[in-house]
């Protein structure tokens, strides 16, 4: 089975949107406090660990997604505090669809170039 997942990053504790001015552009960014959301900074990446909880009634989605809280912190929380953790997303099963043939009507002229690519991160 394949699933589609949606996460609302603004449901993370104290997360917000802000415009950040860089050397060449101002871009809308999301700011997420690392410690407040148990984000792990490792040698090869920055990780947000999530827990998927399967639902009995799968009318709209199959699982809800919550932040995974480290065991030592979770054990100190009351049952009410654990239940009060926000649902930040959900997973739903992707229904298998029959492939649809796609025709190619146009091609890209390699002589055409994109302008203003200085802001691309690659």
N, C-alpha and C positions, 0 to 999 in steps of 0.2 A: 504494500500500500504506500502511496505517496501522499504527503501532506503539504498544505500551504500554511505558512506561519506569518502572523502579523504581530509586531511588538510596538507598543506606544511608549517610546523612550521618555516622553514627558511625564509618565507615571512613576518614573524612578524618583527617589527622594531628592528634592531640591533641584531637579533638572530644569533647565530653561533655555530658551532661544536667545541668541544675541548676534548682532552684526559685528564682525571682527575685521578690522582693517589690516591688510597685509601690505607687502611691498608694492604689489601691482593691482590689487583689487580689494573690495570689501565684500565679504561673503557671510551669508547667514550660517551660523554654527549652533550646534547643541552643546551645552555645557552640562556635564554630569559629574557631581562630586564623587571621587573615587572611593574614599573611606566609607561614606554614608551608604553606598550601594554595593559594598563588598566586592569591588572590582579588583581583580588580581593582575598585577603587573609582573610579567615574567620576562625571561631573556628573549623570547621569540615573539611576544605579543602581549596584548592587553585583553583580558578575558572577563566577560560578564557571564557568570554561571546561572543557568535557569533551571527550574523544575517544571515539568509538564504533568498535570494532574488529569487523569482520564475522567470524563463525565459519563454518568449513566445515560442521560438523555442527550443524544447526539444530533438533535434537530438542526442546530446551527453550526456547532463545532464539536470536535471530538475531545479536545483537551483545552484546559486553561493553562496559561503560563504565568508563573510567579518567580520572583527573584529567589535564588538558592541562598539560604542563609547558612553560614558556617555552623557546624554542629555545636561547638562550644557556646556560641551566642544563642542559638535556637534553644538549647537546654535551659538557659537562664530566663527565657521568655515565658510569660504566662500563656495559657491556651488562647485567651482572648487576643493577646498581642500577635500570636502566630496566625490566627484567623483574620486579623485586621490587615495583614500584609496585602497590598493591592494586587489585583490581577492586572498584569501589564500586557497581556496578549492572549492569543488563542491559536490553535491548530485545527484545521478542518481537512477532511479527506478530499483529495483531488479525484474527481470522478474521471474514469478512463474515457477518453474521447477518441473517436475514429480520426485518423490522420486526414487532413484536408490537403489535397495537392495545391501547390502554389506555383503559378506561372511567373516567369521573370519578364517584365515588360520593358525595363530600362536597365542600362548599365551605367556605371560611374566612369566619367572621363578622367583618366589618371593625370591629365594636365591641370585639372581644377584643384586648387589647394585651399585649405581652410585658413582664415586669417585670425589673428589674435589668439594664438594657442599658447601664449606665455604663461597663462594661469593654470594650465593642466598639470596635475601632479606627476606626470610621467614624461 
